[in-house]
Amino acid sequence: MLDSIDTGLPCARPMPWNGKHPLVARVATTSPTGVTLTQEAREAVEAQSERLPAWGKWFGDIVPPAMAIRDT
């Protein structure tokens, strides 16, 4: 079913999680290799992370700051 962008994006848009619909957009650029975060940046991301203990360090949510405004 999700064999192309044209079918995948419309399927993902209406799927709510925790009562909220996602913002869905295609990212057409690729990330350059060898780019890493500074220790300070990693700590900032970790401060916004909610880890689920039963799943270990590899699973969790990164929660945006409360003052962030999202387009709907």
PAPA-789011 format. One record per atom (N, C-alpha, C, O): atom name; x, y, z negated. Coordinates in Angstrom, 1 decimal. Atoms other than C-alpha are relative to their C-alpha. Layout:
N
   atom       px       py       pz
     CA        X        Y        Z
...
! end
This chain:
72
   atom       px       py       pz
      N      0.8     -1.2      0.0
     CA      0.0      0.0      0.0
      C      0.9      1.3      0.0
      O      0.5      2.2      0.7
      N     -0.8     -1.2      0.0
     CA      2.8      2.5     -0.8
      C      1.2     -0.2      0.9
      O      2.3     -0.1      0.5
      N     -1.0      0.3     -1.0
     CA      4.7      1.9      2.4
      C      0.5      1.3      0.7
      O      1.4      1.2      1.5
      N     -0.4     -1.3     -0.6
     CA      5.0      5.6      3.4
      C     -0.3      1.2     -0.9
      O     -1.1      1.0     -1.9
      N      0.3     -1.2      0.8
     CA      5.0      9.1      2.0
      C     -1.5      0.4      0.2
      O     -2.1      0.8     -0.8
      N      1.4     -0.4     -0.2
     CA      1.6      9.7      3.6
      C     -1.0     -0.8     -0.8
      O     -2.1     -0.3     -1.1
      N      0.9      0.8      0.8
     CA      0.0      6.9      1.7
      C      0.3      0.1     -1.5
      O     -0.5      0.0     -2.3
      N     -0.4      0.0      1.4
     CA      2.0      7.2     -1.5
      C     -0.4      1.2     -0.8
      O     -0.9      1.1     -1.9
      N      0.3     -1.2      0.8
     CA      1.5     10.8     -2.5
      C     -1.5      0.2     -0.3
      O     -1.8      0.5     -1.4
      N      1.4     -0.1      0.4
     CA     -2.3     10.8     -2.2
      C     -0.4     -1.0     -1.0
      O     -1.3     -0.7     -1.8
      N      0.3      1.0      1.0
     CA     -2.4      7.7     -4.3
      C      0.5      0.4     -1.4
      O     -0.2      0.1     -2.4
      N     -0.6     -0.4      1.3
     CA     -0.2      9.1     -7.0
      C     -0.7      1.2     -0.6
      O     -0.8      1.4     -1.9
      N      0.5     -1.3      0.5
     CA     -1.9     12.5     -7.3
      C     -1.2     -0.2     -1.0
      O     -1.2      0.5     -2.0
      N      1.1      0.1      1.0
     CA     -5.2     11.4     -9.0
      C      0.2     -0.9     -1.2
      O     -0.7     -1.1     -2.0
      N     -0.2      0.9      1.1
     CA     -3.7      8.9    -11.4
      C      0.4      0.7     -1.3
      O      1.5      1.2     -1.5
      N     -0.3     -0.6      1.3
     CA     -4.0     10.3    -14.9
      C      0.8     -0.8     -0.9
      O      0.7     -2.1     -0.9
      N     -0.7      0.7      1.0
     CA     -1.7      9.4    -17.7
      C     -0.1      0.9     -1.3
      O      0.2      2.1     -1.3
      N      0.3     -0.7      1.3
     CA     -2.6     10.4    -21.3
      C     -1.0      1.1      0.3
      O     -0.9      2.2     -0.4
      N      1.0     -1.0     -0.3
     CA     -5.5     12.3    -19.8
      C      0.4      1.1      0.9
      O     -0.4      2.1      1.1
      N     -0.5     -1.1     -0.8
     CA     -3.4     14.5    -17.6
      C      0.4     -0.5      1.4
      O      0.9     -1.6      1.5
      N     -0.3      0.3     -1.4
     CA     -3.0     14.4    -13.8
      C      1.4      0.4      0.3
      O      1.8      1.5     -0.2
      N     -1.4     -0.4     -0.3
     CA      0.6     14.4    -12.5
      C      0.1      1.1      1.0
      O     -0.8      1.3      1.9
      N     -0.4     -0.9     -1.1
     CA      2.2     17.1    -10.4
      C      0.8     -0.9      1.0
      O      1.8     -1.5      0.6
      N     -0.6      0.9     -0.9
     CA      3.2     15.1     -7.3
      C      0.5      0.8      1.2
      O     -0.3      1.5      1.8
      N     -0.6     -0.7     -1.2
     CA      5.6     16.4     -4.6
      C      1.1     -0.9      0.5
      O      1.7     -1.6     -0.3
      N     -1.1      0.7     -0.6
     CA      8.0     14.9     -2.3
      C      1.3      0.8     -0.1
      O      1.3      2.0      0.2
      N     -1.3     -0.6      0.0
     CA     11.7     15.7     -2.9
      C      0.8     -0.5      1.2
      O      1.1     -1.7      1.2
      N     -0.7      0.4     -1.2
     CA     13.4     15.6      0.4
      C      1.5      0.1      0.0
      O      2.2     -0.5      0.9
      N     -1.4     -0.1      0.1
     CA     16.9     16.4     -0.7
      C      0.6     -1.2     -0.8
      O     -0.1     -1.8     -1.6
      N     -0.7      1.1      0.8
     CA     19.4     13.9     -2.1
      C      0.9      0.7     -1.0
      O      1.4      1.8     -0.8
      N     -0.9     -0.5      1.0
     CA     21.4     14.4     -5.2
      C      1.5     -0.3      0.4
      O      1.8     -1.4      0.8
      N     -1.4      0.3     -0.3
     CA     25.2     14.8     -4.7
      C      0.6     -1.0     -1.0
      O      0.2     -1.0     -2.2
      N     -0.6      1.0      0.9
     CA     27.3     12.0     -6.2
      C      1.1      0.7     -0.8
      O      1.6      1.7     -0.4
      N     -1.1     -0.5      0.9
     CA     29.7     12.7     -9.0
      C     -0.4      1.2     -0.8
      O      0.4      1.8     -1.5
      N      0.5     -1.1      0.8
     CA     27.5     15.4    -10.6
      C     -0.4     -0.5     -1.4
      O     -1.1     -1.5     -1.5
      N      0.4      0.5      1.4
     CA     27.3     15.0    -14.4
      C     -0.4      1.3     -0.8
      O      0.0      2.4     -0.5
      N      0.4     -1.1      0.9
     CA     25.8     17.1    -17.2
      C      1.2      0.2     -1.0
      O      1.9     -0.7     -1.3
      N     -1.0     -0.3      1.1
     CA     28.0     18.8    -19.7
      C     -0.6     -0.6     -1.3
      O     -1.8     -0.9     -1.4
      N      0.5      0.5      1.3
     CA     27.7     17.6    -23.3
      C     -1.1      0.9     -0.6
      O     -2.1      0.4     -1.1
      N      1.1     -0.9      0.5
     CA     25.6     20.7    -24.2
      C     -1.3     -0.3      0.8
      O     -2.3     -0.3      0.2
      N      1.2      0.2     -0.8
     CA     23.2     20.0    -21.3
      C     -0.6     -1.4     -0.4
      O     -1.8     -1.5     -0.5
      N      0.5      1.3      0.5
     CA     22.9     16.3    -22.4
      C     -0.7      0.1     -1.3
      O     -1.7     -0.5     -1.5
      N      0.7     -0.2      1.3
     CA     22.1     17.4    -25.9
      C     -1.3      0.7      0.1
      O     -2.2      0.4     -0.6
      N      1.3     -0.7     -0.2
     CA     19.4     19.8    -24.7
      C     -1.0     -1.0      0.6
      O     -2.2     -0.9      0.1
      N      0.9      1.0     -0.5
     CA     17.8     17.0    -22.7
      C     -0.4     -1.0     -1.1
      O     -1.6     -1.3     -1.2
      N      0.3      0.9      1.1
     CA     18.1     14.6    -25.6
      C     -1.0      0.6     -1.1
      O     -1.8     -0.1     -1.6
      N      0.9     -0.7      1.0
     CA     16.4     17.2    -27.9
      C     -1.4      0.0      0.5
      O     -2.3      0.0     -0.3
      N      1.4      0.0     -0.5
     CA     13.4     17.1    -25.6
      C     -0.5     -1.4      0.3
      O     -1.7     -1.6      0.7
      N      0.4      1.4     -0.2
     CA     13.3     13.3    -25.4
      C     -0.7     -0.6     -1.1
      O     -0.4     -0.4     -2.3
      N      0.7      0.8      1.0
     CA     10.9     11.1    -27.2
      C      0.2     -1.4      0.3
      O     -0.3     -2.0      1.3
      N     -0.4      1.4     -0.2
     CA     12.3      7.6    -27.5
      C     -1.0     -0.9     -0.6
      O     -1.6     -0.6     -1.7
      N      0.8      1.0      0.6
     CA     10.2      4.6    -28.1
      C      0.8     -1.1     -0.5
      O      1.4     -1.9      0.2
      N     -1.0      0.9      0.6
     CA     12.1      2.4    -30.6
      C     -0.1     -1.4      0.5
      O      1.0     -2.1      0.6
      N      0.2      1.4     -0.4
     CA     10.7     -0.9    -29.4
      C      0.7     -0.2      1.4
      O      1.0     -1.4      1.7
      N     -0.5      0.1     -1.4
     CA     12.1     -0.2    -25.9
      C      1.5      0.3      0.1
      O      2.1      0.2      1.2
      N     -1.4     -0.3     -0.1
     CA     15.6      0.9    -26.8
      C      0.3      1.3      0.6
      O     -0.7      2.1      0.8
      N     -0.4     -1.4     -0.5
     CA     17.5      3.9    -25.5
      C     -0.3      0.2      1.5
      O     -0.2      1.4      1.9
      N      0.3     -0.2     -1.4
     CA     16.5      3.3    -21.9
      C     -1.4      0.4      0.4
      O     -1.7      0.6      1.6
      N      1.3     -0.3     -0.3
     CA     12.9      4.1    -22.2
      C     -0.5      1.2     -0.9
      O     -0.3      1.1     -2.1
      N      0.5     -1.1      0.8
     CA     11.2      7.4    -23.3
      C     -0.5      1.0      0.9
      O     -0.5      0.9      2.1
      N      0.6     -1.1     -0.8
     CA      9.6     10.6    -22.2
      C      0.9      1.2     -0.3
      O      1.4      1.4     -1.4
      N     -0.6     -1.3      0.2
     CA     11.3     13.9    -21.6
      C     -1.1      1.0      0.1
      O     -1.7      1.3      1.1
      N      1.1     -0.9      0.1
     CA      8.9     16.5    -22.8
      C      0.5      1.4      0.3
      O      1.5      1.9     -0.3
      N     -0.4     -1.4     -0.3
     CA      9.1     20.0    -21.3
      C     -0.2      0.9     -1.1
      O     -1.1      0.6     -2.0
      N      0.2     -1.0      1.1
     CA      9.4     23.0    -23.6
      C     -1.5      0.5      0.0
      O     -2.1      0.5      1.1
      N      1.4     -0.4      0.2
     CA      6.0     24.2    -24.9
      C     -0.3      1.2      0.9
      O     -1.5      1.4      1.3
      N      0.3     -1.2     -0.7
     CA      6.3     27.5    -23.1
      C      0.1     -0.1      1.5
      O     -0.2      0.8      2.2
      N      0.0      0.2     -1.5
     CA      6.7     26.0    -19.6
      C     -1.4      0.1      0.5
      O     -2.3     -0.4      0.0
      N      1.2     -0.2     -0.7
     CA      4.0     27.0    -17.2
      C      0.0     -0.9      1.2
      O      0.9     -0.8      2.0
      N      0.1      0.9     -1.2
     CA      2.9     24.4    -14.6
      C     -1.0      0.5      0.9
      O     -2.1      0.9      0.5
      N      1.0     -0.2     -1.0
     CA      1.1     25.1    -11.4
      C     -0.9     -1.2      0.1
      O     -0.4     -2.3      0.0
      N      0.9      1.2     -0.1
     CA     -2.0     23.0    -11.0
      C     -0.6      0.0      1.4
      O     -1.4     -0.8      1.7
! end
